[in-house]
Amino acid sequence: MTYLFAPERYVGDGFVLRSYDLGDGPLLSEASDESYEHLRPWMPWAVPHMPVEDGEKLVRQFRARYLLAEGFVIGVFSSDEMRLLGSAGFHLREGPITTGCAEIGMFIRQSEAGRGLGPRVVTAMLEWGFSAWPWLRLAWRCDQRNLASIRVAEKCGLRHEGVLRGQLAHVGNGRRDTACYALTKQDWLARPARGADATPPPASPKPLG
Ligand SMILES: CC(C)(COP(=O)(O)OP(=O)(O)OC[C@H]1O[C@@H](n2cnc3c(N)ncnc32)[C@H](O)[C@@H]1OP(=O)(O)O)[C@@H](O)C(=O)NCCC(=O)NCCS
C-alpha cells in the first residue's frame, strides 16, 4: 500500500473532524491568532498573526497533501463547521504509509482548551484511526514538560513507551526530552470499555528497546 484513499470525515459529539478544504483559511487564521500565547511554548510554527491569505495557502497545502496521501492534517470543526476548534492530524513521522504507523498531533484553540475537548478528539482519532483508516499503531509524542499534553495521553489510555532525551531543539533555548506514548490496533481492540473521562490506570513505563 503506497497510496491511501483517506477517509474524509468523522462526526463526533460536538465536533466534526475533516480534511481542510478551500475556503477554510479565514477559520484557521482566526483560531491561530487567538491561540498564539497558548501555542507559543510548544509549537515551533506558532505565529503572532496569520494573515487570511497565509491561512488559505496553508489549508490548500494541507488539502493537496491529503489527496496525495503525503500527510493528513485534519481540522477540528464545530458541529455546524462555522468555527475551527482546533487542529489534528495523522502524521507520517514513524515512516511511510506502508508501515501502518502514524503519529497523532493536535492543538485545541485557546478559548476551548481546559474543557476536556482534547481527550475527546484524541479518543475519536483512535476510534476512527483503527476502524476507517488502516493504522496499526498510533503514537503521541510531546515535550516532557507539556503536562497538559501528557495528561491527554493518560486520559486516553495511551501507553507510555519511554522518553527520548534531548531529542529535539526546544521552542526556546536548549533541547527537549520527548515523552512517547502509543497504542497498537491490538491494544485498542483489547481495551476494556471506558470513556475518555475515566480515571486512567497508572502508566507503566517501558523502555524503547
Ligand atoms: C494539550 C491540549 C491539546 C489539551 O487539550 P485540552 O482540551 O485543553 O485538554 P483538557 O481540557 O483535558 O486538559 C488537559 C489536562 O491537562 C491539565 N493541565 C492543563 N494545563 C496544565 C498544566 N500547566 N500543568 C498540569 N496539568 C495541566 C488539565 O487540568 C487537564 O487535566 P484534568 O482533566 O485531569 O484536570 C491543549 O491544551 C493544547 O492545544 N495545548 C497547546 C498545544 C499543545 O501542547 N498540543 C499538544 C502537543 S503534543
The ligand as a Gaussian input file, in Angstrom:
#p B3LYP/6-31G(d) Opt

LIG

0 1
 C       -2.624000      19.922000      25.204000
 C       -4.027000      20.221000      24.718000
 C       -4.242000      19.576000      23.355000
 C       -5.026000      19.604000      25.728000
 O       -6.360000      19.755000      25.267000
 P       -7.487000      20.258000      26.270000
 O       -8.770000      20.302000      25.542000
 O       -7.042000      21.531000      26.896000
 O       -7.491000      19.056000      27.315000
 P       -8.159000      19.027000      28.804000
 O       -9.231000      20.057000      28.904000
 O       -8.496000      17.615000      29.100000
 O       -6.991000      19.481000      29.752000
 C       -5.838000      18.727000      29.783000
 C       -5.465000      18.232000      31.186000
 O       -4.238000      18.829000      31.450000
 C       -4.318000      19.530000      32.671000
 N       -3.452000      20.696000      32.541000
 C       -3.616000      21.779000      31.781000
 N       -2.575000      22.610000      31.937000
 C       -1.764000      22.025000      32.841000
 C       -0.525000      22.390000      33.461000
 N        0.106000      23.516000      33.131000
 N        0.004000      21.542000      34.365000
 C       -0.595000      20.386000      34.676000
 N       -1.749000      19.975000      34.112000
 C       -2.317000      20.800000      33.215000
 C       -5.755000      19.862000      32.851000
 O       -6.040000      20.115000      34.213000
 C       -6.399000      18.608000      32.323000
 O       -6.295000      17.521000      33.226000
 P       -7.513000      17.100000      34.218000
 O       -8.701000      16.858000      33.356000
 O       -7.006000      15.886000      34.897000
 O       -7.739000      18.273000      35.122000
 C       -4.322000      21.742000      24.619000
 O       -4.176000      22.315000      25.877000
 C       -3.430000      22.447000      23.630000
 O       -3.794000      22.571000      22.482000
 N       -2.260000      22.920000      24.086000
 C       -1.327000      23.674000      23.206000
 C       -0.762000      22.838000      22.076000
 C       -0.200000      21.523000      22.562000
 O        0.518000      21.475000      23.548000
 N       -0.554000      20.448000      21.837000
 C       -0.069000      19.132000      22.132000
 C        1.249000      18.939000      21.508000
 S        1.817000      17.263000      21.730000

